[in-house]
Amino acid sequence: MSVDYKLIGSRIKLYRKSKKLTQEKLAELLAISVGYVSKMERGIEHPNLEMLSSIAQIVDCDIANLISESTISQTEYLDDDFRKLLDQLYPDQKSMLFRMLEHYIEMSKTR
């Protein structure tokens, strides 16, 4: 089972921004470097549960919100995240994305 740290990082960034915190302020509150925060948000650094718990407290969310559905072996992997993104699109954008995905899948089959 593999963990999608990029997904976790993007959620950290989303919650951080929703609380109007800069990377600098979050780093200060966690007593870590700004570079480490940046790397966590990009999925390069892999925060442990203690760090994730601290982040969740600071951004006022449940730790489950940061890590849920982040294991790549889950059959529903990223389904909710895709739905949230799709809900933001206009019908013509959805149609274009659908055609792009169809094309991508067809191209993947020929490899």
N, CA and C atoms as a LAMMPS dump frame, in Angstrom:
ITEM: TIMESTEP
0
ITEM: NUMBER OF ATOMS
333
ITEM: BOX BOUNDS ff ff ff
-5.0000000000000000e+02 5.0000000000000000e+02
-5.0000000000000000e+02 5.0000000000000000e+02
-5.0000000000000000e+02 5.0000000000000000e+02
ITEM: ATOMS id mol type element x y z
1 1 1 N 0.854 -1.172 0
2 1 2 C 0 0 0
3 1 3 C 0.902 1.238 0
4 2 1 N 0.579 2.185 -0.857
5 2 2 C 1.373 3.394 -0.982
6 2 3 C 0.547 4.611 -0.592
7 3 1 N 1.19 5.609 -0.03
8 3 2 C 0.514 6.82 0.419
9 3 3 C 0.793 7.94 -0.576
10 4 1 N -0.235 8.661 -0.952
11 4 2 C -0.111 9.784 -1.876
12 4 3 C 0.181 11.051 -1.071
13 5 1 N 1.445 11.335 -0.877
14 5 2 C 1.836 12.501 -0.091
15 5 3 C 1.568 13.808 -0.837
16 6 1 N 1.497 13.76 -2.158
17 6 2 C 1.13 14.968 -2.911
18 6 3 C -0.299 15.376 -2.584
19 7 1 N -1.168 14.39 -2.463
20 7 2 C -2.563 14.665 -2.108
21 7 3 C -2.645 15.233 -0.696
22 8 1 N -1.931 14.632 0.232
23 8 2 C -1.916 15.141 1.605
24 8 3 C -1.37 16.568 1.621
25 9 1 N -0.299 16.798 0.891
26 9 2 C 0.29 18.121 0.823
27 9 3 C -0.655 19.165 0.248
28 10 1 N -1.391 18.784 -0.782
29 10 2 C -2.338 19.743 -1.367
30 10 3 C -3.462 20.061 -0.386
31 11 1 N -3.825 19.099 0.435
32 11 2 C -4.847 19.358 1.455
33 11 3 C -4.298 20.261 2.551
34 12 1 N -3.05 20.051 2.945
35 12 2 C -2.422 20.941 3.928
36 12 3 C -2.456 22.372 3.399
37 13 1 N -2.067 22.534 2.142
38 13 2 C -2.053 23.861 1.521
39 13 3 C -3.454 24.468 1.479
40 14 1 N -4.433 23.673 1.11
41 14 2 C -5.817 24.15 1.034
42 14 3 C -6.309 24.634 2.395
43 15 1 N -6.093 23.847 3.428
44 15 2 C -6.522 24.236 4.778
45 15 3 C -5.724 25.444 5.285
46 16 1 N -4.427 25.459 4.986
47 16 2 C -3.599 26.587 5.407
48 16 3 C -4.131 27.887 4.803
49 17 1 N -4.392 27.849 3.502
50 17 2 C -4.902 29.043 2.823
51 17 3 C -6.295 29.424 3.306
52 18 1 N -7.117 28.418 3.628
53 18 2 C -8.469 28.727 4.112
54 18 3 C -8.434 29.457 5.443
55 19 1 N -7.359 29.255 6.201
56 19 2 C -7.167 29.951 7.478
57 19 3 C -6.334 31.219 7.302
58 20 1 N -6.055 31.549 6.024
59 20 2 C -5.281 32.751 5.695
60 20 3 C -3.906 32.761 6.369
61 21 1 N -3.3 31.583 6.398
62 21 2 C -1.949 31.455 6.944
63 21 3 C -0.952 31.377 5.796
64 22 1 N 0.156 32.058 5.94
65 22 2 C 1.244 31.913 4.986
66 22 3 C 2.059 30.678 5.36
67 23 1 N 2.893 30.243 4.43
68 23 2 C 3.801 29.145 4.755
69 23 3 C 4.721 29.562 5.902
70 24 1 N 5.109 30.814 5.901
71 24 2 C 5.995 31.321 6.952
72 24 3 C 5.334 31.226 8.329
73 25 1 N 4.06 31.629 8.407
74 25 2 C 3.358 31.594 9.689
75 25 3 C 3.149 30.157 10.153
76 26 1 N 2.763 29.274 9.222
77 26 2 C 2.582 27.866 9.593
78 26 3 C 3.9 27.278 10.082
79 27 1 N 4.982 27.592 9.39
80 27 2 C 6.301 27.103 9.806
81 27 3 C 6.642 27.592 11.204
82 28 1 N 6.345 28.852 11.454
83 28 2 C 6.625 29.421 12.78
84 28 3 C 5.819 28.705 13.858
85 29 1 N 4.534 28.472 13.6
86 29 2 C 3.676 27.81 14.583
87 29 3 C 4.1 26.357 14.83
88 30 1 N 4.668 25.733 13.814
89 30 2 C 5.116 24.337 13.939
90 30 3 C 6.574 24.229 14.381
91 31 1 N 7.269 25.366 14.436
92 31 2 C 8.696 25.399 14.777
93 31 3 C 9.523 24.566 13.792
94 32 1 N 9.216 24.759 12.506
95 32 2 C 9.966 24.102 11.431
96 32 3 C 10.322 25.166 10.396
97 33 1 N 11.081 24.791 9.401
98 33 2 C 11.482 25.752 8.375
99 33 3 C 10.377 25.94 7.332
100 34 1 N 10.405 27.087 6.688
101 34 2 C 9.465 27.366 5.602
102 34 3 C 9.684 26.371 4.465
103 35 1 N 10.945 26.032 4.238
104 35 2 C 11.272 25.057 3.198
105 35 3 C 10.611 23.714 3.442
106 36 1 N 10.562 23.303 4.707
107 36 2 C 9.926 22.027 5.037
108 36 3 C 8.424 22.087 4.754
109 37 1 N 7.792 23.212 5.101
110 37 2 C 6.356 23.379 4.815
111 37 3 C 6.137 23.297 3.314
112 38 1 N 6.949 24.002 2.558
113 38 2 C 6.836 23.984 1.099
114 38 3 C 6.98 22.571 0.549
115 39 1 N 7.957 21.847 1.053
116 39 2 C 8.176 20.474 0.581
117 39 3 C 7.041 19.541 0.989
118 40 1 N 6.459 19.754 2.167
119 40 2 C 5.291 18.943 2.57
120 40 3 C 4.139 19.189 1.612
121 41 1 N 3.898 20.465 1.307
122 41 2 C 2.773 20.815 0.445
123 41 3 C 2.953 20.293 -0.976
124 42 1 N 4.176 20.069 -1.382
125 42 2 C 4.445 19.518 -2.718
126 42 3 C 4.587 17.995 -2.703
127 43 1 N 4.495 17.387 -1.519
128 43 2 C 4.581 15.935 -1.41
129 43 3 C 5.991 15.398 -1.407
130 44 1 N 6.974 16.272 -1.282
131 44 2 C 8.376 15.845 -1.279
132 44 3 C 8.771 15.33 0.097
133 45 1 N 8.371 16.055 1.137
134 45 2 C 8.596 15.613 2.518
135 45 3 C 7.365 14.857 2.988
136 46 1 N 7.58 13.841 3.79
137 46 2 C 6.496 12.985 4.27
138 46 3 C 6.312 13.184 5.778
139 47 1 N 5.362 14.042 6.154
140 47 2 C 5.164 14.323 7.582
141 47 3 C 4.664 13.092 8.339
142 48 1 N 5.139 12.944 9.571
143 48 2 C 4.669 11.84 10.398
144 48 3 C 3.317 12.207 11.031
145 49 1 N 2.722 11.263 11.73
146 49 2 C 1.398 11.501 12.318
147 49 3 C 1.405 12.628 13.337
148 50 1 N 2.487 12.755 14.085
149 50 2 C 2.58 13.833 15.065
150 50 3 C 2.54 15.194 14.367
151 51 1 N 3.281 15.322 13.27
152 51 2 C 3.298 16.575 12.516
153 51 3 C 1.926 16.837 11.899
154 52 1 N 1.324 15.808 11.335
155 52 2 C -0.007 15.973 10.743
156 52 3 C -1.038 16.373 11.789
157 53 1 N -0.91 15.81 12.986
158 53 2 C -1.811 16.159 14.073
159 53 3 C -1.641 17.631 14.462
160 54 1 N -0.407 18.085 14.524
161 54 2 C -0.141 19.493 14.846
162 54 3 C -0.7 20.42 13.781
163 55 1 N -0.509 20.044 12.53
164 55 2 C -1.041 20.849 11.426
165 55 3 C -2.558 20.909 11.504
166 56 1 N -3.187 19.76 11.731
167 56 2 C -4.648 19.709 11.829
168 56 3 C -5.166 20.615 12.939
169 57 1 N -4.484 20.64 14.071
170 57 2 C -4.892 21.518 15.17
171 57 3 C -4.781 22.986 14.772
172 58 1 N -3.702 23.34 14.117
173 58 2 C -3.473 24.735 13.729
174 58 3 C -4.512 25.203 12.709
175 59 1 N -4.821 24.349 11.736
176 59 2 C -5.771 24.757 10.693
177 59 3 C -7.212 24.391 11.054
178 60 1 N -7.384 23.869 12.262
179 60 2 C -8.713 23.567 12.796
180 60 3 C -9.504 22.576 11.944
181 61 1 N -8.854 21.436 11.675
182 61 2 C -9.553 20.356 10.978
183 61 3 C -9.194 19.045 11.649
184 62 1 N -9.934 18.03 11.344
185 62 2 C -9.641 16.692 11.848
186 62 3 C -8.496 16.123 11.021
187 63 1 N -7.593 15.424 11.651
188 63 2 C -6.463 14.828 10.924
189 63 3 C -6.958 13.929 9.793
190 64 1 N -8.12 13.328 9.961
191 64 2 C -8.692 12.472 8.922
192 64 3 C -8.935 13.252 7.636
193 65 1 N -9.241 14.543 7.765
194 65 2 C -9.451 15.362 6.565
195 65 3 C -8.176 15.482 5.747
196 66 1 N -7.034 15.401 6.405
197 66 2 C -5.762 15.502 5.692
198 66 3 C -5.345 14.181 5.058
199 67 1 N -5.693 13.068 5.707
200 67 2 C -5.147 11.787 5.236
201 67 3 C -6.169 10.832 4.626
202 68 1 N -7.456 11.143 4.726
203 68 2 C -8.457 10.205 4.215
204 68 3 C -8.301 9.987 2.713
205 69 1 N -8.515 8.772 2.308
206 69 2 C -8.448 8.35 0.912
207 69 3 C -7.129 8.715 0.247
208 70 1 N -6.051 8.647 1.003
209 70 2 C -4.749 8.983 0.429
210 70 3 C -3.884 7.76 0.144
211 71 1 N -4.452 6.567 0.358
212 71 2 C -3.703 5.366 0.013
213 71 3 C -4.07 4.957 -1.406
214 72 1 N -3.076 4.743 -2.19
215 72 2 C -3.259 4.516 -3.618
216 72 3 C -3.98 3.212 -3.918
217 73 1 N -3.959 2.244 -3.019
218 73 2 C -4.589 0.957 -3.291
219 73 3 C -6.105 0.976 -3.11
220 74 1 N -6.671 2.054 -2.584
221 74 2 C -8.114 2.11 -2.385
222 74 3 C -8.84 2.175 -3.726
223 75 1 N -9.948 1.452 -3.843
224 75 2 C -10.694 1.467 -5.098
225 75 3 C -11.355 2.816 -5.354
226 76 1 N -11.654 3.557 -4.311
227 76 2 C -12.288 4.864 -4.466
228 76 3 C -11.257 5.986 -4.476
229 77 1 N -9.997 5.641 -4.717
230 77 2 C -8.895 6.594 -4.652
231 77 3 C -9.212 7.862 -5.442
232 78 1 N -9.202 8.975 -4.755
233 78 2 C -9.398 10.317 -5.306
234 78 3 C -10.802 10.596 -5.845
235 79 1 N -11.744 9.687 -5.692
236 79 2 C -13.084 9.908 -6.235
237 79 3 C -13.704 11.201 -5.73
238 80 1 N -13.654 11.43 -4.419
239 80 2 C -14.236 12.658 -3.871
240 80 3 C -13.516 13.893 -4.381
241 81 1 N -12.204 13.803 -4.504
242 81 2 C -11.441 14.945 -4.998
243 81 3 C -11.791 15.251 -6.457
244 82 1 N -11.972 14.207 -7.269
245 82 2 C -12.396 14.41 -8.654
246 82 3 C -13.785 15.048 -8.704
247 83 1 N -14.681 14.564 -7.87
248 83 2 C -16.037 15.133 -7.852
249 83 3 C -16.024 16.614 -7.494
250 84 1 N -15.224 16.98 -6.504
251 84 2 C -15.133 18.384 -6.099
252 84 3 C -14.601 19.243 -7.238
253 85 1 N -13.601 18.736 -7.941
254 85 2 C -13.062 19.486 -9.072
255 85 3 C -14.085 19.586 -10.203
256 86 1 N -14.749 18.481 -10.493
257 86 2 C -15.751 18.484 -11.559
258 86 3 C -16.898 19.442 -11.266
259 87 1 N -17.269 19.538 -10.008
260 87 2 C -18.355 20.442 -9.622
261 87 3 C -18.018 21.904 -9.909
262 88 1 N -16.75 22.214 -10.036
263 88 2 C -16.328 23.59 -10.289
264 88 3 C -16.312 23.942 -11.775
265 89 1 N -16.485 22.938 -12.636
266 89 2 C -16.376 23.159 -14.076
267 89 3 C -17.728 23.478 -14.716
268 90 1 N -17.662 24.247 -15.792
269 90 2 C -18.835 24.5 -16.623
270 90 3 C -19.05 23.279 -17.521
271 91 1 N -20.269 23.086 -18.041
272 91 2 C -20.534 21.904 -18.878
273 91 3 C -19.567 21.735 -20.051
274 92 1 N -19.211 22.822 -20.732
275 92 2 C -18.283 22.689 -21.857
276 92 3 C -16.889 22.259 -21.392
277 93 1 N -16.495 22.697 -20.201
278 93 2 C -15.203 22.278 -19.651
279 93 3 C -15.235 20.8 -19.277
280 94 1 N -16.363 20.347 -18.735
281 94 2 C -16.508 18.923 -18.394
282 94 3 C -16.411 18.073 -19.656
283 95 1 N -17.063 18.529 -20.716
284 95 2 C -17.04 17.792 -21.98
285 95 3 C -15.627 17.685 -22.525
286 96 1 N -14.883 18.789 -22.492
287 96 2 C -13.514 18.783 -22.985
288 96 3 C -12.648 17.854 -22.13
289 97 1 N -12.8 17.919 -20.814
290 97 2 C -12.026 17.052 -19.923
291 97 3 C -12.361 15.588 -20.178
292 98 1 N -13.627 15.299 -20.382
293 98 2 C -14.051 13.926 -20.671
294 98 3 C -13.361 13.4 -21.931
295 99 1 N -13.349 14.206 -22.982
296 99 2 C -12.699 13.786 -24.233
297 99 3 C -11.19 13.598 -24.034
298 100 1 N -10.588 14.471 -23.232
299 100 2 C -9.156 14.328 -22.956
300 100 3 C -8.867 13.032 -22.202
301 101 1 N -9.711 12.708 -21.225
302 101 2 C -9.517 11.472 -20.462
303 101 3 C -9.724 10.243 -21.347
304 102 1 N -10.736 10.303 -22.197
305 102 2 C -10.951 9.187 -23.124
306 102 3 C -9.711 8.971 -23.984
307 103 1 N -9.181 10.05 -24.512
308 103 2 C -7.992 9.971 -25.356
309 103 3 C -6.806 9.424 -24.557
310 104 1 N -6.623 9.916 -23.358
311 104 2 C -5.525 9.455 -22.509
312 104 3 C -5.634 7.945 -22.253
313 105 1 N -6.829 7.487 -21.931
314 105 2 C -7.03 6.06 -21.664
315 105 3 C -6.738 5.23 -22.902
316 106 1 N -7.198 5.689 -24.05
317 106 2 C -6.915 4.958 -25.301
318 106 3 C -5.418 4.904 -25.566
319 107 1 N -4.727 6.012 -25.357
320 107 2 C -3.286 6.05 -25.587
321 107 3 C -2.549 5.136 -24.6
322 108 1 N -3.063 5.055 -23.369
323 108 2 C -2.44 4.203 -22.357
324 108 3 C -2.557 2.727 -22.711
325 109 1 N -3.624 2.378 -23.392
326 109 2 C -3.833 0.971 -23.771
327 109 3 C -2.857 0.525 -24.835
328 110 1 N -2.393 1.436 -25.646
329 110 2 C -1.495 1.053 -26.753
330 110 3 C -0.045 0.977 -26.327
331 111 1 N 0.253 1.322 -25.105
332 111 2 C 1.653 1.295 -24.634
333 111 3 C 2.055 -0.066 -24.177
